[in-house]
Amino acid sequence: MRPELEVEIVSDEEMAIIEAALAAAAAARPLLSSIAVRGAATLSCAAFPPAADIEDSAPPPRRSLLSRYRERRALAVTDITATEWCDKQMEFVLEHGKPERTEAMKAGSDRHAQLEQEVIERVDIAVRSAEESWAVKFMNFIVGSNQLLFNGMTRELPVIGVVEGSWMVGIIDELRMPVDGISFHPILVDTKTRFKATIPSEAQKRNGRLQLMCYKYLWDSSISEKFPAENFFSYFDLNPDFLLSDDVKRYISSIGFNAQTFGDVMKFYKITCHTLSRSQEQLILRYELQEDHSLLEEYQFSYDAQWFKGQIQEALSFWLGAREPKYVTEEEGWKCKFCKFAPSCPKIASTSRC
């Protein structure tokens, strides 16, 4: 006996929105970029109670890295992968800032920009609030998703969701529709560049697997779960009734949507998610040589929900202050040779004294 299918009724309003999305999909995908400016908060001494006697008071508990460095912000997927690479290096980056980018890093960024330009027309729009900045991100998702459905591929797609109780954001490198024309489940792909024509180590592949699994989790949860809008507005301190500027509204109108408020954009985003399918279980990592972009390896692997959950919980225990940062294992001590913080690292200092 065939299982009974669940039927969802689509309202006239939702159908009009979907039809607008279909009409907009024929155009090349433009990618909105934006600059958000926030005012500085002012504090009054009157807001704080009188200080107690120092000898009678215990030292205040140390705030977690998440509250100190990502308050009212989402963790990035790259925060998770950097933590998996080395807890201590991530702590150094948070407390002292990122070291200067190497030529290899710049070459990798240039290659991603080149791949992006093959399918995306970038449009610069200035924004005047956090609400408009998020509206731009959600519109990028909507237009990119339409491009995926009708052109078979999109790149640099922003995603957001809640992972193990924490908000997380990321930008999917590439999504492809299967070439068989039968499956509607997209394939997630990430392209990485290498300075030398060598195959990546297992530690590098493991880090890449975690990154792609983060993207899959965020994509799939956006598609299959109800977006926690009230939690989103509250956590990021956003107003759904915020009126969008004329520039933002004009652009949204040019691609077939009519939005007056940030909440309108959120409504379009949620409806778009209902038109999409979960991604495939098979994920693809591509490694290219920086010099000529020749393919060194295309590495396919399956999503592992249990392994992914363990990795996320381990990373979050670091960010939430549940444990002290760990150093790399002896087997992966070679990572320290490429770390700019090695001269200040206690692990290196203790090794040097031996």
Backbone torsions as a table, in degrees:
resi	resn	phi	psi	omega
1	MET	NA	131.3	-179.9
2	ARG	-74.4	139.5	179.7
3	PRO	-66.3	147.0	178.4
4	GLU	-73.6	130.3	-177.7
5	LEU	-87.2	140.4	177.3
6	GLU	-80.9	130.7	-177.1
7	VAL	-106.7	129.7	178.8
8	GLU	-110.0	128.3	-179.6
9	ILE	-84.1	127.5	179.1
10	VAL	-101.8	126.8	-178.4
11	SER	-73.5	164.1	177.6
12	ASP	-59.7	-37.3	-179.6
13	GLU	-65.3	-44.5	179.4
14	GLU	-65.2	-38.4	178.7
15	MET	-64.0	-38.0	177.8
16	ALA	-63.7	-38.3	179.4
17	ILE	-67.0	-43.0	179.4
18	ILE	-63.3	-40.9	178.3
19	GLU	-63.6	-35.6	176.7
20	ALA	-65.3	-38.2	177.9
21	ALA	-64.2	-40.2	179.6
22	LEU	-64.5	-40.0	179.9
23	ALA	-67.2	-33.6	-177.9
24	ALA	-77.9	-19.1	-171.6
25	ALA	-69.9	-22.1	-178.1
26	ALA	-67.4	-24.1	-179.2
27	ALA	-78.9	154.0	175.9
28	ALA	-63.5	147.5	-175.6
29	ARG	-76.5	116.6	171.3
30	PRO	-89.7	148.7	179.3
31	LEU	-114.5	120.8	179.2
32	LEU	-77.5	135.7	170.7
33	SER	-121.4	153.3	-171.8
34	SER	-149.4	161.9	175.3
35	ILE	-128.0	119.8	179.5
36	ALA	-105.7	139.0	-179.5
37	VAL	-121.7	127.7	177.9
38	ARG	-113.8	142.8	176.2
39	GLY	-75.6	153.6	179.4
40	ALA	-81.3	139.9	178.6
41	ALA	-80.2	146.1	177.5
42	THR	-110.8	142.2	-178.5
43	LEU	-116.5	141.4	177.3
44	SER	-107.7	138.4	178.1
45	CYS	-60.9	-26.6	-179.0
46	ALA	-67.4	-15.7	-179.0
47	ALA	-76.8	-9.8	-176.2
48	PHE	-112.6	141.0	179.5
49	PRO	-71.1	161.5	178.4
50	PRO	-59.6	143.3	-178.7
51	ALA	-70.8	138.8	177.5
52	ALA	-81.5	165.7	176.6
53	ASP	-58.1	130.4	-175.6
54	ILE	-58.5	-39.1	-176.6
55	GLU	-70.4	-23.0	-176.6
56	ASP	-94.4	-10.2	-174.7
57	SER	-107.8	141.2	176.8
58	ALA	-81.4	152.0	178.5
59	PRO	-62.5	139.0	-178.7
60	PRO	-64.6	147.1	178.3
61	PRO	-64.0	143.2	-179.0
62	ARG	-73.5	131.1	179.9
63	ARG	-68.3	150.3	179.5
64	SER	-68.9	159.6	177.4
65	LEU	-61.7	-34.8	179.9
66	LEU	-63.1	-45.2	-179.2
67	SER	-73.8	-29.6	-179.4
68	ARG	-78.1	-35.6	-172.1
69	TYR	-118.9	-10.5	179.7
70	ARG	-133.8	29.0	-179.9
71	GLU	-64.2	131.5	-177.3
72	ARG	59.1	22.7	176.8
73	ARG	-132.4	159.4	177.3
74	ALA	-91.0	149.4	168.2
75	LEU	-68.0	143.0	174.6
76	ALA	-91.2	153.6	174.7
77	VAL	-56.6	-36.5	179.5
78	THR	-68.2	-24.1	172.2
79	ASP	-64.7	-40.0	-179.6
80	ILE	-69.2	-45.2	-178.2
81	THR	-69.3	-34.6	177.2
82	ALA	-66.8	-35.6	177.1
83	THR	-67.0	-42.0	178.0
84	GLU	-62.6	-33.9	-179.8
85	TRP	-66.7	-47.4	176.6
86	CYS	-168.5	114.8	177.4
87	ASP	-53.5	-49.2	-173.3
88	LYS	-64.9	-39.1	177.0
89	GLN	-63.6	-39.8	178.4
90	MET	-62.4	-41.8	177.9
91	GLU	-62.0	-43.1	177.5
92	PHE	-60.4	-43.1	-179.7
93	VAL	-61.6	-43.3	-179.5
94	LEU	-65.1	-40.6	-174.3
95	GLU	-85.8	-24.6	-175.0
96	HIS	-124.1	-5.0	-179.9
97	GLY	90.4	159.3	-179.4
98	LYS	-70.1	140.6	174.9
99	PRO	-69.8	166.1	-179.6
100	GLU	-60.3	139.4	-177.8
101	ARG	-69.6	139.9	178.8
102	THR	-82.3	168.6	177.6
103	GLU	-63.3	-35.0	178.6
104	ALA	-64.4	-40.9	177.8
105	MET	-63.1	-43.4	-179.5
106	LYS	-63.8	-39.3	178.9
107	ALA	-64.9	-39.0	177.3
108	GLY	-63.6	-42.2	178.3
109	SER	-64.9	-40.0	178.9
110	ASP	-62.7	-38.6	179.5
111	ARG	-66.6	-41.6	177.7
112	HIS	-63.1	-39.2	178.0
113	ALA	-64.5	-38.6	178.4
114	GLN	-64.7	-44.0	177.7
115	LEU	-63.7	-38.3	179.3
116	GLU	-62.7	-43.0	-176.7
117	GLN	-67.4	-18.1	178.8
118	GLU	-67.8	-24.7	-175.4
119	VAL	-129.0	-5.1	-172.9
120	ILE	-127.4	134.7	170.4
121	GLU	-99.9	114.7	-176.2
122	ARG	-83.1	133.4	178.4
123	VAL	-123.0	127.1	179.6
124	ASP	-92.2	124.8	177.5
125	ILE	-133.9	122.6	177.3
126	ALA	-74.8	140.5	178.4
127	VAL	-119.1	159.0	-173.5
128	ARG	-119.1	6.7	-178.5
129	SER	-160.2	167.3	175.0
130	ALA	-64.9	-35.5	178.8
131	GLU	-61.0	-42.8	179.9
132	GLU	-70.7	-33.7	176.0
133	SER	-61.2	-43.7	177.3
134	TRP	-69.8	-36.0	177.6
135	ALA	-59.3	-40.6	177.6
136	VAL	-61.4	-44.3	179.5
137	LYS	-61.7	-44.1	-179.0
138	PHE	-67.5	-36.2	177.1
139	MET	-67.9	-36.2	175.5
140	ASN	-60.5	-39.5	177.4
141	PHE	-64.1	-45.3	-177.8
142	ILE	-61.6	-49.5	-177.4
143	VAL	-67.4	-39.7	178.1
144	GLY	-64.6	-38.3	178.2
145	SER	-65.6	-39.2	175.8
146	ASN	-63.3	-39.5	178.0
147	GLN	-63.4	-39.9	177.9
148	LEU	-61.0	-45.0	-176.3
149	LEU	-68.1	-37.0	-171.5
150	PHE	-104.7	-21.0	177.5
151	ASN	-109.5	-10.8	176.5
152	GLY	87.5	-2.2	-179.9
153	MET	-163.1	149.2	170.4
154	THR	-148.1	162.8	-179.3
155	ARG	-137.0	159.1	177.1
156	GLU	54.0	55.1	-177.1
157	LEU	-96.5	120.4	179.8
158	PRO	-75.1	139.8	177.3
159	VAL	-135.5	153.7	179.8
160	ILE	-146.8	147.6	177.2
161	GLY	-176.0	-179.9	178.4
162	VAL	-105.7	123.9	-179.9
163	VAL	-120.4	116.8	-178.9
164	GLU	50.5	40.0	175.3
165	GLY	87.7	-1.6	-179.2
166	SER	-119.5	137.7	176.5
167	TRP	-68.3	139.1	-178.5
168	MET	-142.0	143.0	177.6
169	VAL	-126.7	156.6	177.0
170	GLY	-161.5	171.1	176.2
171	ILE	-127.7	111.0	-179.2
172	ILE	-70.6	128.1	-177.6
173	ASP	-60.6	-50.4	-176.6
174	GLU	-157.0	140.8	169.7
175	LEU	-124.7	135.7	179.0
176	ARG	-124.9	145.2	169.6
177	MET	-87.4	143.7	179.3
178	PRO	-57.9	143.9	-176.6
179	VAL	-79.1	-9.0	-178.0
180	ASP	-73.1	-13.7	179.2
181	GLY	71.7	6.2	-178.3
182	ILE	-105.4	-49.7	-178.4
183	SER	-80.6	142.1	177.2
184	PHE	-109.7	15.6	179.5
185	HIS	-95.8	114.2	-176.2
186	PRO	-68.3	158.3	178.1
187	ILE	-106.0	130.1	177.5
188	LEU	-90.4	133.3	-177.4
189	VAL	-132.2	140.4	173.9
190	ASP	-130.4	130.1	-179.5
191	THR	-106.7	127.6	178.1
192	LYS	-122.1	146.8	-179.4
193	THR	-107.3	151.8	-179.8
194	ARG	-129.3	139.3	-178.2
195	PHE	-70.4	-36.5	179.5
196	LYS	-113.8	155.2	-178.3
197	ALA	-80.2	62.8	-179.9
198	THR	-125.0	153.0	177.4
199	ILE	-77.1	137.0	-178.7
200	PRO	-63.2	153.4	177.8
201	SER	-72.5	167.5	177.2
202	GLU	-62.5	-36.5	178.3
203	ALA	-62.4	-38.8	179.1
204	GLN	-70.5	-40.4	177.1
205	LYS	-65.4	-40.4	178.7
206	ARG	-60.3	-42.1	178.7
207	ASN	-64.7	-39.8	176.8
208	GLY	-66.5	-37.4	177.0
209	ARG	-62.3	-43.9	179.6
210	LEU	-61.1	-42.1	-179.7
211	GLN	-60.7	-48.2	-179.1
212	LEU	-67.3	-35.4	177.3
213	MET	-66.0	-35.0	174.1
214	CYS	-60.4	-45.9	-179.6
215	TYR	-62.8	-42.5	179.5
216	LYS	-62.7	-43.9	-179.6
217	TYR	-61.0	-44.8	-179.0
218	LEU	-65.7	-42.8	178.3
219	TRP	-62.5	-51.7	-175.9
220	ASP	-63.6	-39.6	180.0
221	SER	-68.5	-32.2	176.4
222	SER	-65.5	-35.4	-176.0
223	ILE	-80.0	-42.2	-168.1
224	SER	-100.3	-11.3	-177.8
225	GLU	-118.6	153.2	176.2
226	LYS	-71.7	127.6	-178.1
227	PHE	-65.6	127.1	-177.9
228	PRO	-77.7	75.3	-172.5
229	ALA	-61.0	-44.9	-177.8
230	GLU	-63.7	-41.5	175.5
231	ASN	-60.8	-42.3	179.7
232	PHE	-61.0	-50.5	-179.6
233	PHE	-60.8	-41.3	-177.4
234	SER	-69.6	-48.2	-175.5
235	TYR	-63.2	-43.5	-176.8
236	PHE	-92.6	4.3	177.3
237	ASP	56.1	57.7	-175.9
238	LEU	-116.8	150.9	-179.7
239	ASN	-109.2	111.8	-178.7
240	PRO	-65.1	-20.3	-179.6
241	ASP	-90.4	6.7	-179.9
242	PHE	-60.7	129.0	-179.9
243	LEU	-80.0	127.7	-179.1
244	LEU	-74.6	151.9	178.7
245	SER	-70.4	162.8	-179.7
246	ASP	-61.2	-38.1	-179.0
247	ASP	-63.2	-44.4	-179.7
248	VAL	-67.8	-44.0	179.6
249	LYS	-63.1	-38.3	-179.2
250	ARG	-64.4	-41.4	179.9
251	TYR	-68.2	-44.6	179.5
252	ILE	-59.2	-38.8	178.2
253	SER	-64.8	-35.2	-177.6
254	SER	-65.9	-19.0	178.8
255	ILE	-108.5	17.4	168.9
256	GLY	98.3	12.6	-179.2
257	PHE	-121.1	153.1	177.8
258	ASN	-121.2	101.8	-178.5
259	ALA	-122.8	131.9	175.7
260	GLN	-106.4	-33.2	-176.4
261	THR	-123.7	167.7	175.1
262	PHE	-61.8	-36.7	178.0
263	GLY	-61.9	-34.1	176.2
264	ASP	-61.1	-43.3	179.6
265	VAL	-63.3	-41.0	177.6
266	MET	-60.1	-37.8	179.2
267	LYS	-64.5	-43.4	177.5
268	PHE	-62.6	-39.0	-179.8
269	TYR	-61.9	-47.0	-177.5
270	LYS	-65.3	-37.5	178.9
271	ILE	-68.6	-39.2	177.5
272	THR	-59.5	-42.5	-179.8
273	CYS	-58.4	-33.1	-179.1
274	HIS	-70.2	-16.6	-179.3
275	THR	-90.8	-3.3	-172.5
276	LEU	-104.7	166.0	179.7
277	SER	-116.1	154.1	174.5
278	ARG	-58.6	152.8	-179.7
279	SER	-79.4	164.5	-179.6
280	GLN	-71.4	157.4	179.2
281	GLU	-72.3	-27.9	178.4
282	GLN	-82.4	128.0	179.8
283	LEU	-116.3	154.9	-174.2
284	ILE	-126.8	126.6	170.2
285	LEU	-108.3	127.9	178.3
286	ARG	-114.1	136.3	177.3
287	TYR	-119.2	122.9	-179.4
288	GLU	-114.6	152.2	171.9
289	LEU	-80.8	129.7	-176.6
290	GLN	-61.4	-35.3	-172.9
291	GLU	-61.4	-46.8	-175.2
292	ASP	-131.9	6.7	178.4
293	HIS	64.7	19.2	176.2
294	SER	-70.2	148.0	-176.2
295	LEU	-79.4	122.9	177.2
296	LEU	-90.3	-41.1	-179.8
297	GLU	-162.3	141.0	170.3
298	GLU	-117.4	113.5	-167.5
299	TYR	-112.2	117.4	179.5
300	GLN	-106.1	142.9	179.4
301	PHE	-153.2	165.7	-177.3
302	SER	-100.3	146.8	174.7
303	TYR	-64.9	133.3	-179.1
304	ASP	-122.0	98.5	-173.8
305	ALA	-62.2	-40.4	-177.9
306	GLN	-68.6	-44.9	178.1
307	TRP	-62.5	-42.8	-179.1
308	PHE	-61.3	-45.1	-179.1
309	LYS	-61.0	-42.4	178.7
310	GLY	-62.8	-40.6	179.1
311	GLN	-65.1	-42.5	180.0
312	ILE	-65.5	-43.8	180.0
313	GLN	-63.9	-38.3	177.9
314	GLU	-64.8	-43.4	179.2
315	ALA	-66.2	-43.1	-178.6
316	LEU	-67.6	-31.1	177.1
317	SER	-62.3	-31.4	174.2
318	PHE	-70.3	-48.6	-176.9
319	TRP	-67.2	-32.1	-177.9
320	LEU	-88.4	0.2	176.7
321	GLY	79.8	17.1	-179.9
322	ALA	-77.4	-15.1	178.7
323	ARG	-151.9	162.1	176.4
324	GLU	-78.6	155.5	178.4
325	PRO	-64.6	143.2	178.6
326	LYS	-99.2	157.4	173.7
327	TYR	-95.7	166.3	177.7
328	VAL	-66.8	156.5	178.7
329	THR	-72.6	165.2	178.7
330	GLU	-59.5	-38.5	-179.2
331	GLU	-64.1	-26.5	-179.3
332	GLU	-111.0	25.3	178.6
333	GLY	-63.6	-17.4	178.4
334	TRP	-62.2	-21.5	178.5
335	LYS	-60.0	-32.3	-176.1
336	CYS	-62.9	-27.0	179.7
337	LYS	-65.2	-22.3	-177.3
338	PHE	-106.9	6.6	-176.9
339	CYS	-94.7	126.0	-179.6
340	LYS	-69.9	-17.1	-178.9
341	PHE	-95.2	3.4	-176.6
342	ALA	-53.6	-42.2	-179.4
343	PRO	-60.7	-23.4	-178.9
344	SER	-101.4	0.1	-173.4
345	CYS	-83.2	127.6	178.6
346	PRO	-58.0	-31.8	179.3
347	LYS	-63.6	-44.6	-179.6
348	ILE	-67.6	-40.0	-179.5
349	ALA	-63.0	-42.0	-178.9
350	SER	-69.5	-33.8	178.7
351	THR	-68.4	-37.8	-178.6
352	SER	-66.8	-29.3	-178.4
353	ARG	-79.1	-15.6	-178.1
354	CYS	-73.6	NA	NA
